[in-house]
Amino acid sequence: MTRNTFPSVEFDPAWFEAIPRRVSSRRFDGAPVDPVLLDRLDQTRRRLAAAGTGARPVLLRQAPPQVFAGLIGSYGRIEGAPSAIALVGREAAGREVGYVGEAVILDATAAGLDTCWLAAAFDAERTGELVDLGEHERVHAIAALGTAVTKIGVSERLTRATLRARSRLPLDKTAPGHEGWPKWAQEAAEAVRLAPTGANRQPCRMRMDDGSFVISTVPKAYWTASLDLGIAMLHAEVGAAQAGVRGEWSVDADEARFAPRATS
């Protein structure tokens, strides 16, 4: 099987602490984001865009409400978000967009902002007009940015309960045998368990293979599976780094393999 290398990004250790704090917020208070925080995010997104993954985040400091007008009646409708990140990449770069996009979101979370991934409930055409798309590029997703309202409505509470938006499959289901894995791989698996996924489908499965940490997607996964795999890769890499292990990714169509670097 042919595998390709995947360029990793330089990340902030604070992202590890942000992983369990990140939640999907859909109702924002409408207050503009502190320009200092936006400047910080802009520096991060420039660094990520230069990493060579083929994905580039674009900061929308003032996001028109129209960009959040997606599928009518769809779960995830956003209210009051003042800013957004548009996640741009080539047509087939869903995995790269997921990886880079989650890096921006964790950075925003570490800075105290609330966020939400949107892969359907946004206007891709309108957003594309705002970000100056290059040839063969499209907007795969956007992330709302701002300060969430503290109190959510009854309808959203019911929707969250129905879709089990805050639940996660146990590692016994997604990473069988994880109890016997090295500490760094256990940290990686737990970080993946907390990763957001499309419609909370949690399509990623994990295993160890010849010393490498492998993430794959289940057959007939939800249509955002490529984005989900990229998000999971970023979480796994941050989790492994927290345990002192860095490495390299190699990827194929529906699988990613993280091989630790040899230590001297």
C-alpha positions as CSV (number, residue, x, y, z in Angstrom):
1,M,0.0,0.0,0.0
2,T,1.4,3.4,-1.0
3,R,1.6,5.9,1.8
4,N,2.4,9.6,1.7
5,T,4.1,11.7,4.3
6,F,2.1,14.4,6.0
7,P,3.7,17.6,7.2
8,S,3.1,18.3,10.9
9,V,2.6,21.7,12.3
10,E,4.4,23.4,15.2
11,F,1.9,23.6,18.1
12,D,1.5,25.2,21.4
13,P,1.5,22.9,24.5
14,A,-1.5,24.9,25.7
15,W,-3.6,23.1,23.1
16,F,-3.5,19.9,25.2
17,E,-5.2,21.7,28.0
18,A,-7.7,23.1,25.5
19,I,-8.8,19.7,24.3
20,P,-11.1,18.8,27.2
21,R,-12.4,22.4,27.4
22,R,-13.4,22.7,23.8
23,V,-17.2,22.4,23.2
24,S,-19.4,23.3,20.3
25,S,-21.1,26.6,21.0
26,R,-23.9,27.7,18.7
27,R,-25.4,30.7,20.5
28,F,-23.0,33.7,20.9
29,D,-23.5,37.0,22.6
30,G,-22.7,39.1,19.5
31,A,-19.9,41.1,21.2
32,P,-16.9,41.7,19.0
33,V,-13.8,39.6,19.7
34,D,-10.9,41.5,21.4
35,P,-8.6,42.6,18.5
36,V,-5.6,41.4,20.5
37,L,-7.1,37.8,20.5
38,L,-7.8,38.1,16.8
39,D,-4.2,39.2,16.1
40,R,-3.0,36.2,18.0
41,L,-5.2,33.9,15.9
42,D,-4.1,35.6,12.8
43,Q,-0.5,34.8,13.6
44,T,-1.4,31.2,14.3
45,R,-3.4,30.8,11.1
46,R,-0.5,32.4,9.1
47,R,1.9,29.9,10.6
48,L,-0.4,27.0,9.8
49,A,-1.0,28.2,6.3
50,A,2.7,28.1,5.7
51,A,3.1,24.6,7.0
52,G,2.7,23.0,3.6
53,T,-0.4,20.8,4.3
54,G,-2.4,22.1,1.4
55,A,-5.0,23.7,3.7
56,R,-5.2,27.4,4.7
57,P,-7.3,29.0,7.3
58,V,-8.6,32.5,6.6
59,L,-9.7,34.8,9.5
60,L,-13.0,36.7,9.0
61,R,-12.7,39.3,11.7
62,Q,-16.2,40.5,11.0
63,A,-18.3,37.6,9.8
64,P,-21.5,38.6,8.0
65,P,-24.5,36.7,9.5
66,Q,-25.2,35.4,6.0
67,V,-22.2,33.0,6.1
68,F,-24.0,31.1,8.9
69,A,-27.1,30.6,6.8
70,G,-26.7,27.0,5.8
71,L,-29.1,24.1,5.4
72,I,-32.6,25.2,6.5
73,G,-33.5,23.5,9.8
74,S,-30.1,21.8,10.1
75,Y,-28.6,21.1,13.5
76,G,-25.8,23.6,14.2
77,R,-27.4,26.9,13.2
78,I,-25.3,29.7,14.6
79,E,-26.6,32.8,16.2
80,G,-24.7,35.9,17.1
81,A,-21.1,34.9,16.2
82,P,-19.1,38.0,15.4
83,S,-16.1,36.3,13.7
84,A,-15.2,33.1,12.0
85,I,-12.4,31.1,10.4
86,A,-12.9,29.9,6.9
87,L,-11.1,26.6,6.3
88,V,-9.9,26.5,2.7
89,G,-8.2,23.7,0.7
90,R,-8.1,21.8,-2.5
91,E,-11.1,19.6,-3.3
92,A,-9.5,16.5,-2.0
93,A,-7.9,18.1,1.1
94,G,-10.5,17.3,3.7
95,R,-8.1,15.6,6.0
96,E,-5.6,18.4,5.8
97,V,-8.4,21.0,6.4
98,G,-9.5,19.0,9.5
99,Y,-6.0,18.9,10.9
100,V,-5.2,22.6,10.4
101,G,-8.7,23.7,11.3
102,E,-8.7,22.0,14.6
103,A,-5.3,23.5,15.3
104,V,-6.9,27.0,15.0
105,I,-9.8,26.0,17.1
106,L,-7.6,24.7,19.9
107,D,-5.6,27.9,19.8
108,A,-8.8,29.9,20.0
109,T,-10.0,27.7,22.9
110,A,-6.7,28.2,24.7
111,A,-7.2,32.0,24.3
112,G,-10.6,31.8,26.0
113,L,-12.8,32.0,22.9
114,D,-15.8,29.8,22.2
115,T,-16.0,28.0,18.8
116,C,-18.0,25.6,16.7
117,W,-17.1,23.6,13.6
118,L,-19.6,23.9,10.7
119,A,-19.3,21.7,7.7
120,A,-22.9,22.0,6.5
121,A,-24.7,24.8,8.2
122,F,-22.9,27.6,6.4
123,D,-23.1,29.4,3.0
124,A,-20.0,28.0,1.2
125,E,-20.6,30.2,-1.9
126,R,-20.9,33.4,0.2
127,T,-17.9,32.5,2.3
128,G,-15.9,31.7,-0.9
129,E,-16.5,35.2,-2.1
130,L,-15.0,36.6,1.1
131,V,-11.7,34.6,1.1
132,D,-10.5,35.0,-2.5
133,L,-10.4,31.3,-3.5
134,G,-7.5,30.1,-5.6
135,E,-7.8,27.6,-8.5
136,H,-9.1,24.2,-7.4
137,E,-9.8,25.5,-3.9
138,R,-13.1,25.5,-2.0
139,V,-14.3,26.3,1.5
140,H,-14.6,22.9,3.2
141,A,-15.9,24.3,6.6
142,I,-15.9,27.3,8.8
143,A,-15.5,27.8,12.5
144,A,-17.6,30.3,14.4
145,L,-15.7,32.5,16.9
146,G,-16.9,34.6,19.8
147,T,-18.2,34.4,23.4
148,A,-21.0,31.9,23.9
149,V,-24.2,32.8,25.8
150,T,-24.3,31.1,29.2
151,K,-27.9,29.9,29.0
152,I,-29.0,27.8,26.0
153,G,-32.6,27.4,24.9
154,V,-34.9,24.4,25.4
155,S,-34.8,23.5,21.7
156,E,-31.0,23.3,21.7
157,R,-31.0,21.3,24.9
158,L,-33.4,18.7,23.3
159,T,-31.3,18.6,20.1
160,R,-28.1,18.0,22.1
161,A,-29.8,15.3,24.1
162,T,-31.2,13.6,21.0
163,L,-27.9,13.6,19.1
164,R,-25.8,12.9,22.3
165,A,-23.6,15.8,21.3
166,R,-21.6,15.7,24.5
167,S,-21.2,11.9,24.7
168,R,-18.2,10.0,23.6
169,L,-17.7,6.3,22.8
170,P,-15.5,4.5,25.3
171,L,-11.9,3.6,24.4
172,D,-12.8,-0.1,24.7
173,K,-14.9,0.5,21.6
174,T,-12.7,2.8,19.6
175,A,-9.2,1.6,20.7
176,P,-9.5,-2.1,21.8
177,G,-6.5,-3.2,23.9
178,H,-5.5,0.4,24.8
179,E,-4.7,-0.6,28.4
180,G,-1.5,-2.4,27.2
181,W,-0.3,0.5,24.9
182,P,2.6,2.8,25.8
183,K,1.7,5.8,27.9
184,W,2.1,8.2,24.9
185,A,-0.3,6.1,22.8
186,Q,-2.9,6.1,25.6
187,E,-2.6,9.9,25.8
188,A,-3.1,10.1,22.1
189,A,-6.1,7.8,22.1
190,E,-7.8,9.8,24.9
191,A,-7.2,13.0,23.0
192,V,-8.8,11.4,19.9
193,R,-11.8,10.3,22.0
194,L,-12.4,14.0,22.8
195,A,-12.2,15.2,19.2
196,P,-15.3,16.7,17.5
197,T,-16.8,14.7,14.6
198,G,-19.5,15.3,12.1
199,A,-22.9,14.8,13.7
200,N,-21.0,13.1,16.6
201,R,-20.6,10.0,14.5
202,Q,-17.2,9.3,15.9
203,P,-15.9,7.3,12.9
204,C,-12.3,6.9,13.9
205,R,-10.8,3.7,15.3
206,M,-7.3,3.3,16.7
207,R,-4.8,0.5,17.0
208,M,-1.1,-0.1,17.5
209,D,0.9,-1.7,14.7
210,D,4.6,-2.3,14.9
211,G,5.2,0.5,17.3
212,S,3.1,3.0,15.4
213,F,-0.3,4.6,16.4
214,V,-2.8,4.1,13.6
215,I,-6.1,5.9,13.1
216,S,-8.6,4.7,10.5
217,T,-12.2,5.4,9.7
218,V,-15.0,2.9,9.9
219,P,-16.7,1.7,6.6
220,K,-19.7,3.7,5.5
221,A,-18.6,6.6,7.7
222,Y,-20.5,9.9,7.7
223,W,-19.6,12.2,4.8
224,T,-17.3,14.4,7.0
225,A,-15.1,11.3,7.8
226,S,-12.1,12.9,5.9
227,L,-12.3,16.1,8.1
228,D,-12.8,13.9,11.2
229,L,-9.7,11.9,10.4
230,G,-7.6,15.1,10.1
231,I,-9.0,16.5,13.4
232,A,-8.2,13.1,15.1
233,M,-4.7,13.3,13.8
234,L,-4.1,16.7,15.3
235,H,-5.5,15.5,18.7
236,A,-3.4,12.4,18.7
237,E,-0.2,14.3,17.9
238,V,-0.9,16.8,20.7
239,G,-1.7,14.0,23.1
240,A,1.5,12.1,22.3
241,A,3.6,15.2,22.6
242,Q,2.2,15.8,26.1
243,A,3.7,12.5,27.0
244,G,7.0,13.5,25.5
245,V,6.8,11.7,22.1
246,R,7.0,13.4,18.7
247,G,6.8,11.7,15.4
248,E,5.8,11.7,11.8
249,W,2.5,10.9,10.0
250,S,2.2,8.8,6.9
251,V,-1.3,8.6,5.3
252,D,-3.3,6.8,2.6
253,A,-6.9,7.2,1.6
254,D,-8.6,6.3,4.9
255,E,-5.8,5.7,7.4
256,A,-3.1,7.7,9.2
257,R,0.0,6.2,10.9
258,F,2.0,8.0,13.5
259,A,5.5,6.7,13.9
260,P,7.5,8.0,17.0
261,R,10.9,9.5,16.3
262,A,13.8,7.5,17.7
263,T,15.2,9.0,20.9
264,S,18.9,9.4,21.4
